[in-house]
């Protein structure tokens, strides 16, 4: 997919963590690979120098309301409006230039946060430095050769140093948020550093036992290693837990604020999009989704006891309260498997569809046509900061609540 088309259509993609994980490519393929296409050079960004995002946003809104603004137009905040049909090379070159500088912005935002007094902000700073170095390593020829073959390489020191600091901070602080960020770095990208052996999802679940999200991750690990007893125990603890917090895109939401003032708006957005892709890749709870779904299979495929069916219906309701959109949808699916009849099943499906519609509708309203436009940048920041607080599913529920309130008939005058 060409860069121009991505910038036109990427608004809805930004809201789906799973799609963002797919969109991110090692080597900077998401927004170019670092060299100008065909030698084309975009015009210097003279119009953006010294102007705030608010100034640029107003200019972008005026451009979008002009008669000549069509679907083929691509606004890049601070650089003007391009025509995707005739300015393809210039757009590609600009995208590659921004993408080539995006990891430096991520590193600098990480250094800014690493000096904060708040332990969670310091953790995001260390995570940002780790994520930048991980992305750089995954762009290397050595990593690509590992991916193509059977060789397993250790993470190089530039990657392991901030990760080791983050893991030590998790152990010293006892903060569940810090612990979650540290665990996201200990996935299977190569031979894990030995420091990863000092943390586990089980430890986090014991540290924060009232969070169902932690127990689902424990269940996912148990299911992968074939430990049925531990899998059952973790699933039942997840059902009993009173809240469900996963925290996908927490770091990106924090970094959206930390990046302000470090670069021009378009470069900040390029760095933020890269960050979102990395975090989604590291943090989307795929193992938890699989563990829940396989623990509660379709009744016609596997006979389940009446007690297990009751537990699965409760699990579906618990997952629906997750801050993670993927787990929330999974909850509706599981509950639907054990509905008492077609009427209840249809009601559950309607609720799931409404959550999805709210998410997509908000994408269209907030971001509109272009991810890199001034309006798109402002919407990305605002949305991510709210997602960091209550999760993507929580933001969708807020939109549904607003719709329901607006649909209520006005009270009669007194």
N, C-alpha and C positions, 0 to 999 in steps of 0.2 A: 504494500500500500504506500503510495507516495505521501511525502510529508504534508503537502498542501491539503490533501484530502483528510489526513489525520487531524490537522488543526481545525478543519471545518467541522468534523463530525465527532470530535473526541469528548464533548461535554458529558454525554451519558456514560461514556466509558469511565470517566473519573469517579463515578459513584459506586462502581462495582469492584470490590477488592479482588475478586477472582479474575475478572477481566483485566484488571490492572497488572496482576501478576503475569498474565499471558502477554500483555502489551509490552512490558519491560523486557528488553533483550540484552544479555551480556554483550559488551562491546559497543554500547551506545546505539543500538539499532532502533531504539524507540524514537529518537529524535536526531538521527544522523550518526555518522561514524568518525567525525573529527576533521575531515578535509573537505573543502568546498567542492561542490559538484561541477565538473567541467570547467573549473577555473573561474566560475562566475563569482562576482563580489557584490554584495548588497550595498546600497547607499549607506553612508555613515549615519548613525542615529542622532543627527543634530537636533531633531525636534524633541527628543526625550531628555536631553541634558538639562538638569536643573529644575525639572518639573516633577511634581508629585503624582502619585497614582490617581488622585482625585482629579487633577488637571487633565491627565491623559484619558481618564475614564469619560469625562465630559466631552472631549474631542471625539472619542470613539463612538459615543452615543449619537453625536451629530452626524458622523459619517454613516452610521447604520440606518439613520432615518432618511438619508438622501435618496433621490429617485433612482440613482445609478447603482445603489447597493443591492446586490443579488446574491444567490446561493454560491456563485462562483467567486465571490470576494472573500479574501482572507485578511482580517485585521490582525496585525501584530503590534501590541501596545508599544507606543513610542516610535514605531517605524512607519506607521501608516497602513494603508489598505492596498493589498496586492490582488491581482487578478490571477486565479489559479490556472487559467487557460494560457496566459501569455507570460506570466512571471514565474513559471515553475522553477527555472534555474536559480533565480534570485532567492526564492523562498527556501529552496533546498540549501543554498549556501548559507543563508541566515540561520536556518535551523541547525546546521552543522556547527556553525560558529558558536551559537548559544549552548548547544549540547557539549561542545568541547570544553566549555568553561563551567559547566554546571556542577561537576564534582568539587571544584575548588570552592564554589559558593557553599556547598554542603559541608565541606571541611571547616570553613570559616564560621558558619553558623554553629557547628559543633564546638569549636573552640570558644565561641562566645558563651554558650550554655555551660560549658565545663567549669566555668569559674563562678557559677551562681551558688547562692547559699542553699537553695532548695535541692534536696537530694534527688528528687525525681527529674528536675531540669538538668542537673549534672549528669544523670544517667542518660538522658536523651542526647546530651552533648557527646558522651563517649560512644553511644550507639551510632550517632551520625558519623563520627570519625571511622568507626568500624565499617559502616555501610559504604562509605566512600571508597575505602581501601578494598573492600570485598568486590565492589563493582569494577574497580580498576583491575584487580587480579583476574576476575572472570572475563575481562576483555583481552587478556594476554594469550599469546600463542600457546604457551605451556598448558594453560587451563583448557583451551579448546582441544588440544591433543588428548588431554586426560578425558574429556567428555566423549571424544570420538572412540577411544580405546578402553582398555581395562586398567590402565595405570591409575594409582591413587596417590595424589600428591598432598603433602602437608600444607596447611595454610602458611603463607610466608609471614615473617615477623611484622611487616607493616599492618597486616590484618589481625594477627593475634594479640599485638600489644594493647590496642584499645579494648578488645574483647576481654582480655585478662583483667584489665582495670575495671571493666564493667562488672565482671563476675565477682571480683573482690568487693566492689561497692555493694553489690547485692547481699553478699554474706555479712558485711559489716553493718549495713543499714537495716536489714530485716524488712525492707519495703517490698510488698508484693509487686508493685509497678516496676521497680528496678529489676526484680527477679524475673519477671516476664520478659523484659527487654533482653536480659542476659541469656535466657533460654532460647530466644529467637535466633541468637547467633551461633548456637551449638547444633545446627542442623547438618545434614550430610553433604557438605560442599566439597569435602576432601577428607583427609585424615584429620580428625578433630584434635585441637590442642588438648594436652592432658588436663589443663585447668577446667575443661568442660566436665570432667569426671566428678567435680566437687559440687555440682548442682543437678537437680532433677525436678521433674514435674511433681513427683511424690512429695518432695520437700516443700515445694510451693503450696501444694494442696494442704499439707499439715500446717503451714504458716497462715493460710487463709482458707480455713475449712468451710466457711459459709458461702464460697463461690463455686457454683456448679461448673463454671468454665474450666477450673483447674482439675476437677475430678474427671471431666470428660477427656482432658488431655492424658491423665493417668490411665483411663480406660483405653484410649487409643494405643498407648505404649504397650499395655498388657495384651491387647488383642493382637498386635503385631508379633509379639514374642510367643503367642499361644498359651498364655497363662489365663485359663478360663476363670479360675477362682478370683484372681485379682481383677479381672475384667468385670465380673458380676458385682464385686464389692464396690468398685469405683462407680459403676453405673448407678447403683442404689444410693450411694452418697451424693451423686449429682442430682438425683431426683429429690432427695431430702434437703438439699442446700437451698436457702431462702433467696439467693440472688444469683445472677448470671452475668459475669463481666469477662469479656475476652480482651478488649482493648486494641483491636486491630486499627491501625492508623493513628494511634495515640502519639507516637513520635512525630509523624508528619504534621499533625495539628499543632504540636508544640513548636516544630521547626518553621512552620508557616509564619509565626510571629518573629522568631529569631532571625529569619532571613531579611526582614524588613530593613532597608537602608544599606544592605551589603552590596547591592547591585541594582541595575535598572530593572523595572518591573518584568520585562519579558525574560530576562536572564534568571530572575528569582523564580518565575513560573517554570522555566525549563528545569531548574534545579529541583523544584518542588515536585514536578511530575516524575522526575527520576527517583526522588526519594519515596514517593508513594508506591511506585512500582517495586522498589527494593523491599519496602516494609510489607507490602502485600505478599510478595514472594516468601518472605521470612515468617510471616505471622498468621496467614489465613489458616484456620484450624481444620485442615483436611482430615487428619487422623481422628479428630474428635467426631467429625461428621460421619466418617465411615464406621467408627466404633458404635455410635448410636444407631445408625441405620441397620447394621448387621446384628445388633443385639435385639432389635425389634423387626425381624423380616416380615414380609407379606405372609399373613396367616395361611394362605393357600399353598405357599411354598414350603413352609415348615410349621409343623404342629407345635403350638405353644400352650402351656398350662393357663388356666383361667387367671391364676395369680400373676403370671408374667404378662399376660395381655393387659391386666389392670395397671401393672407397673409401666408398661409401654405407653398407655394412654396418658398417665401422669407425666412420663418423660416428654411426650409431645407437648404438653401444656407448659412444662418447665422451659423447653427449648424456645418456645414462642416468645418468652420474655428476655431472650438473650439480646445483648447489644450488637451482636454480629448478625448481619442480614442472612448469611448462608445458613447458620444454625437455626435462625428463626424460621426460615422456609422449610428446613429439614423437620422442625417440630410440627409444622402443619401437616407435612407429608406423613409423618409417623402417626400422629393422632388420627388422620384420615384412614389409615389402615385398620384401625380398631374402632371405628365409628359404629354406632349401634344400627345404623340403617342409611339408606340413600339420602334422606333429608338432612341428617346430621353431617354426612360426608359432603354434601353440597354446600352446607353452611361453612364448614371448615375451609373448603376450597375457595369460597367467596372471600373469606378473611385473608387467605394467602394472596389471592389475586389483588385485593385492595392494597395490601402492603407493597406489592410489586409496582402497581400503578402509581402509588404515591411517590415511590423512589424515582421512577422514570419521569413523572410529571415535574417533579422538583428539578430534575436535571435540565429539562427543557426550559423551565422558567428562569433558573438561576444562571445557567451557562449560555444557553442559546446556541448560536451557530458556531462560535469559534472559541476554543480553549485558550488561545493566546491573545484574544482581544482584551482590552482593559476591563470590560465588563466580566469576561470569563475569569480573569485573574482575581478581581475583587470577590467574585462569587466563590471561587475555589478557596480563598483564604477564610471567608466567613463560614463556609460549610465545614471545612476541615477543623476549624477551631471548635465548632459545635460537636462534630463527630468525635473529636478527642475527649469530650466530656461525657457523651451519652451513647456513642456508637452510631453506626449507620442505620441500624434498625430503629434505634431511639429517635433519630431525626425523621425517619419515615413515619413513625407513630405520631410524632408531633404534627406532621403535615396532615395525617388522617384526622387528628383531633380538631385541627383548625377547620378542615372541611366540614366535619360534623357540626361544629359550632356555627359555621356560616349557613348551614342548611336549615338550622332551626328557625321556625317562623318567629317573626318579630313579636314582642309582647304588645298586647293591645294598649293603646294610650289610656291613661287613667283620667 
